[in-house]
Structure formats: C-alpha cells, structure tokens
Amino acid sequence: MSVQVPATETGLITRIARFSPPRRYLPVLAVGMTFVILTGGIDLSVGSNVALSTLIAARTLELGLPVVAVIAVVLLAGTLLGTAMGLLIHYFDIQPFIATLAGMFLARGLCYLISVDSIPIKDETFSAIAFGSITLPGGYYLGWTAVFALVIVAIAAYVLASTRFGRTVYALGGSEPSALLMGLPVAATKVGVYAISGLCAALGGLLFALYTLSGCSLHAVGMELDAIAAVVIGGTLLTGGRGFVVGSLLGVLVLGTIQTFISFDGTLSSWWTRMLCFWGWCLPPTLAWRVFSAASGVKDGLRPPADAGRLRRSLTPAVAENFGWLSGRRQGFGAGKWVGHGLGI
C-alpha cells in the first residue's frame, strides 16, 4: 500500500513514498492465507484465483453487465473455488498442498479458456474507483483501494479475536483431535477457512483489476508465495495455532519496504526481492520461536499441563468420559502424556 504525498515535499521519505508499489491487493490475500495457515493448512491457488477474478471482471464488463453484478459474480466464483478445495481436504482427506495445487491449475486453466489475450477494462465506474482517493491532513492522499484493504484487515482481526469461529480456527490449528473431542465444528471451520481464502483472493483480484484496469491470464503468477511470505514474516506458524492478522499486515509492509528500497537504489535486480525474502522467511520466525521458547519454558512444542485441572472442570461429562476422568481411569487420546498445542492432558 502506498500513500501519495504532496509534490512540494522533498527528501528521502518523499522519494520512497513515490517509489512505493501499489500492493494494496496483497494485504487482502494475506488475510485469507492467515486463516488457512492458522489451521495448519496452505492455499496455493490464490494467485490463479486472482487472475481468474480479473478475467471474469473484464469479460463480464465487456458483455455489458452492471458493476454490482460483476462484483457479485467474481466474489461468488472465488468463494466456490475455495469451498470446493475445503470439501476435498476435509471429506476426502486430501492434503491441502495437493488439493490447492489442483485448484491452482484449475483456475489458471479457466483463465486461458476465457481469453488468451489481455482484456482491457474501460468501465467508467471502475476507473473512478481506481483513481479515487481521500485527502488526509497535511495534503496527503490515500487511495480507496488502500482504504478497502485496511477495512478487510480490521474485520478479519475482529473475527479471529472476538468470535467463536475465530477461536475455533486457533483450536483447530493447535490440535484437530482435541477440537473434535471438545465438540467444536471442525468440518464447518475447515471448509470455512478455505472459503474465506477464496473470497479474499477474489477481493484481491478485484483490487488487482482496479490497479491494472485489465484482465489477463498471466496476472498474479507466483503471488501465492508473496502472500505466504507475508504471513510467515508476520509471525504466523506454518504448523498452525499461532498468529495474528495484524502481523500479516506488517509482513506485507516489510515486503513492500524491501521492494521499495531495491527500486530506490536503481542498480539492483528485482530478483533481490525474492532473495531477501528468503531471509525474511527463515531468520525472523526462527529467532522469534527460540526467544519465545526460552522465555516461556516451552520445549519441542510441548507445554506442561498447568491448566489441566481447570480444563477438566470445563469439559462436558460426555467429553470427560472419553478421557476416563469420571471413572477414575486415564484412557483415550493423549492418556499419560502431554499433547503439543492441544488440551495438555
């Protein structure tokens, strides 16, 4: 995301702001990817979903459909693709990597079926939204697409932090068997996160279409890696159970800052962004986990069951019976050992 600055200002910050790439679609993709990774999954189809969304928008606008109908069709298509992958993952027990890889190929193939060539978007409403902005104090300007992306991030942060669905997402990423034994809606949550990822990819596709004012089958190639990198740099564990949407937004800003400085230098290849992002993938999460482990006494992902008594009292009798607590036996899943990121029994 970039903020336009007054033409009268000078200095390094002003130049950086002017060179800043309009990556306003990436925070929306990172939001959907955060939901998926928090459950311990992955979604490789978001880049192809973005390209498909741009082509659907361009083609339907070319056919004369109103903008509201175009947006509805694009969001429905992206959500259906994400829901289909979630159903495959949960009910057919297919690994998320394989299912979303198939979704990536499917979406990219549909792009070429719609059109091999780029389709320009000439709709006046789209152009007005793309170039529209709001004035900030000091003469700064913020584009409407950036405002929309920040609103999506705020809504997602609220959902994860303050709703039952969000808490179930964290529980599912911590330990799926424990979530099942606690009676949580595992199936609906797992399918739901992939539907949310597909919806966010469709929204990102609309923002990308506003940025390029075109639909093309070659759009967003490799963008899923940027979204994953932003989420991981933001502190979300790839194994699931820990992470925040705000951290993913910070990861997007880190990627944008790296690309901005590379563009500002002018002598470095754009591929330096990819190489520097490798260190962003590896070093910050590893160092953060080591510091957290040393501070909290966590070792090898296992935590002593300090709250096992409180948790035992909060369980329903039916669930407690599965662990043998009502009959005085310690049987069932996790008996006699600690469960990493789970119930801690």
Backbone hydrogen bonds, N-H to C=O, Kabsch-Sander energy under -0.5 kcal/mol:
donor,donor_aa,acceptor,acceptor_aa,energy
4,Q,141,Y,-1.7
9,E,6,P,-1.1
15,R,11,G,-2.0
16,I,12,L,-2.6
17,A,13,I,-2.4
18,R,14,T,-2.1
19,F,15,R,-2.2
20,S,16,I,-1.1
23,R,21,P,-2.2
24,R,22,P,-0.9
26,L,23,R,-0.8
29,L,25,Y,-1.6
30,A,26,L,-2.6
31,V,27,P,-1.7
32,G,28,V,-1.6
33,M,29,L,-2.3
34,T,30,A,-2.0
35,F,31,V,-1.7
36,V,32,G,-1.7
37,I,33,M,-2.8
38,L,34,T,-2.3
39,T,35,F,-0.8
39,T,36,V,-0.9
40,G,37,I,-1.8
41,G,36,V,-2.0
49,N,45,S,-2.4
50,V,46,V,-2.1
51,A,47,G,-2.0
52,L,48,S,-2.6
53,S,49,N,-2.3
54,T,50,V,-2.2
55,L,51,A,-2.0
56,I,52,L,-2.5
57,A,53,S,-2.4
58,A,54,T,-2.5
59,R,55,L,-2.8
60,T,56,I,-2.5
61,L,57,A,-2.1
62,E,58,A,-1.9
63,L,59,R,-1.6
64,G,61,L,-0.9
65,L,60,T,-2.1
70,V,66,P,-2.1
71,I,67,V,-2.6
72,A,68,V,-2.1
73,V,69,A,-2.4
74,V,70,V,-2.4
75,L,71,I,-2.4
76,L,72,A,-2.3
77,A,73,V,-2.4
78,G,74,V,-2.2
79,T,75,L,-2.2
80,L,76,L,-2.4
81,L,77,A,-2.0
82,G,78,G,-2.1
83,T,79,T,-2.6
84,A,80,L,-2.4
85,M,81,L,-1.8
86,G,82,G,-2.1
87,L,83,T,-2.4
88,L,84,A,-2.0
89,I,85,M,-2.3
90,H,86,G,-2.4
91,Y,87,L,-1.9
92,F,87,L,-0.7
92,F,88,L,-1.0
94,I,88,L,-1.3
99,A,95,Q,-2.6
100,T,96,P,-2.6
101,L,97,F,-1.5
102,A,98,I,-2.2
103,G,99,A,-1.9
104,M,100,T,-2.1
105,F,101,L,-2.1
106,L,102,A,-2.4
107,A,103,G,-2.6
108,R,104,M,-2.3
109,G,105,F,-2.4
110,L,106,L,-2.3
111,C,107,A,-1.6
112,Y,108,R,-1.5
113,L,109,G,-1.6
114,I,110,L,-2.0
115,S,111,C,-2.3
119,I,215,G,-3.1
121,I,213,L,-2.4
122,K,120,P,-0.6
127,S,123,D,-2.0
128,A,124,E,-2.5
129,I,125,T,-2.2
130,A,126,F,-2.5
131,F,127,S,-2.2
132,G,128,A,-0.8
134,I,142,L,-2.6
136,L,140,Y,-3.6
139,G,136,L,-1.3
140,Y,136,L,-0.6
141,Y,4,Q,-2.0
142,L,134,I,-2.4
143,G,2,S,-0.5
144,W,132,G,-1.5
147,V,143,G,-1.8
148,F,144,W,-2.4
149,A,145,T,-2.1
150,L,146,A,-2.2
151,V,147,V,-2.0
152,I,148,F,-2.1
153,V,149,A,-2.1
154,A,150,L,-2.2
155,I,151,V,-2.4
156,A,152,I,-2.5
157,A,153,V,-2.4
158,Y,154,A,-2.0
159,V,155,I,-2.3
160,L,156,A,-2.3
161,A,157,A,-1.8
162,S,158,Y,-2.6
163,T,159,V,-1.0
166,G,159,V,-0.7
167,R,163,T,-1.9
168,T,164,R,-2.2
169,V,165,F,-1.9
170,Y,166,G,-1.7
171,A,167,R,-2.2
172,L,168,T,-2.7
173,G,169,V,-2.0
174,G,170,Y,-1.9
175,S,171,A,-2.4
179,A,175,S,-2.1
180,L,176,E,-2.2
181,L,177,P,-2.2
182,M,178,S,-1.7
183,G,180,L,-1.5
184,L,179,A,-2.3
186,V,184,L,-2.1
189,T,185,P,-2.0
190,K,186,V,-2.9
191,V,187,A,-2.3
192,G,188,A,-2.0
193,V,189,T,-2.2
194,Y,190,K,-1.1
195,A,191,V,-1.9
196,I,192,G,-2.5
197,S,193,V,-2.2
198,G,194,Y,-2.3
199,L,195,A,-2.4
200,C,196,I,-2.8
201,A,197,S,-2.2
202,A,198,G,-2.1
203,L,199,L,-2.5
204,G,200,C,-2.8
205,G,201,A,-2.1
206,L,202,A,-2.0
207,L,203,L,-2.2
208,F,204,G,-2.5
209,A,205,G,-2.4
210,L,206,L,-2.1
211,Y,207,L,-1.6
212,T,208,F,-2.6
213,L,209,A,-2.7
215,G,119,I,-2.4
219,H,216,C,-1.3
221,V,218,L,-0.7
223,M,220,A,-1.4
225,L,222,G,-0.9
226,D,222,G,-1.0
227,A,223,M,-2.1
228,I,224,E,-2.3
229,A,225,L,-2.6
230,A,226,D,-2.3
231,V,227,A,-2.0
232,V,228,I,-2.5
233,I,229,A,-2.8
234,G,230,A,-1.6
235,G,232,V,-1.7
236,T,231,V,-1.8
237,L,242,R,-1.9
240,G,237,L,-1.5
241,G,38,L,-2.3
248,S,244,F,-1.3
249,L,245,V,-2.0
250,L,246,V,-2.1
251,G,247,G,-2.1
252,V,248,S,-2.0
253,L,249,L,-2.0
254,V,250,L,-2.1
255,L,251,G,-2.3
256,G,252,V,-2.6
257,T,253,L,-2.3
258,I,254,V,-2.4
259,Q,255,L,-2.3
260,T,256,G,-2.3
261,F,257,T,-2.5
262,I,258,I,-2.0
263,S,259,Q,-2.3
264,F,260,T,-2.5
265,D,261,F,-2.0
266,G,262,I,-1.7
268,L,262,I,-0.5
272,W,269,S,-1.8
273,T,270,S,-1.5
274,R,270,S,-0.5
275,M,271,W,-1.9
276,L,272,W,-2.8
277,C,273,T,-1.9
278,F,274,R,-1.0
279,W,275,M,-0.9
280,G,276,L,-1.3
281,W,277,C,-2.0
282,C,278,F,-2.1
283,L,279,W,-1.5
286,T,282,C,-1.7
287,L,283,L,-2.9
288,A,284,P,-2.6
289,W,285,P,-2.2
290,R,286,T,-2.1
291,V,287,L,-2.4
292,F,288,A,-2.4
293,S,289,W,-2.7
294,A,290,R,-2.4
295,A,291,V,-2.0
296,S,292,F,-2.2
297,G,293,S,-1.5
298,V,293,S,-0.6
299,K,302,L,-1.5
302,L,299,K,-1.8
306,A,304,P,-2.5
308,A,305,P,-1.3
311,L,307,D,-2.4
312,R,308,A,-2.4
313,R,309,G,-1.9
314,S,310,R,-1.1
315,L,311,L,-0.9
315,L,312,R,-0.5
320,A,316,T,-2.7
321,E,317,P,-2.2
322,N,318,A,-0.9
322,N,319,V,-0.7
323,F,319,V,-0.8
323,F,320,A,-0.9
324,G,321,E,-1.1
325,W,320,A,-1.8
328,G,325,W,-0.6
329,R,324,G,-2.1
331,Q,323,F,-1.0
331,Q,329,R,-0.7
335,A,332,G,-1.6
337,K,334,G,-1.4
340,G,338,W,-0.6
342,G,339,V,-2.0
